[in-house]
């Protein structure tokens, strides 16, 4: 079901802005242009999604994963 929704989001993303709250990080990063990471209600990181998807060391540094 989630993958079907993401297919729809992918088709819509060129026409509208979409906010996605999801725990499947790789799926979200593959679709997202920008990332806003929240902790306790505050933004602690914002930036392009591509580096978090492609660079695992950067992901560990930023998201502590």
C-alpha positions in Angstrom: 0.0 0.0 0.0 2.8 2.4 0.9 4.6 1.8 -2.4 1.4 2.4 -4.3 1.0 5.8 -2.5 4.5 6.7 -3.3 3.9 6.0 -7.0 1.1 8.5 -6.9 3.2 11.0 -5.0 5.9 10.7 -7.6 3.4 11.6 -10.4 2.1 14.6 -8.4 5.4 16.0 -7.2 5.9 18.1 -10.4 2.6 19.8 -9.9 2.2 20.3 -6.1 4.3 20.4 -3.0 3.9 17.3 -0.8 4.8 16.9 2.9 5.5 13.2 3.8 6.0 11.9 7.3 7.3 8.4 7.0 9.8 6.1 8.8 10.9 4.3 5.6 13.8 6.7 5.0 15.2 5.2 1.8 11.8 5.4 0.1 11.2 9.0 1.2 14.7 10.1 0.2 14.4 8.6 -3.2 11.3 10.7 -3.8 12.1 13.9 -1.9 13.9 17.0 -3.2 14.4 18.4 0.3 14.5 17.0 3.8 13.5 18.6 7.1 14.4 16.4 10.0 12.6 17.0 13.3 13.4 16.1 16.8 11.1 17.0 19.7 9.1 19.3 17.5 12.0 21.3 16.2 13.9 21.2 12.9 17.5 20.1 13.5 18.4 19.6 9.8 17.2 20.8 6.5 18.7 20.4 3.1 18.7 18.5 -0.2 17.6 14.8 0.0 20.2 13.4 -2.5 23.2 13.5 -0.2 21.3 11.7 2.5 20.3 9.0 0.0 23.7 8.4 -1.6 26.2 9.1 1.2 25.7 6.8 4.1 28.5 8.4 6.2 26.8 11.8 5.8 23.5 10.2 6.8 25.0 8.8 9.9 26.6 12.2 10.8 23.3 14.1 10.2 20.7 11.6 11.4 22.7 9.5 13.9 21.7 6.3 12.1 
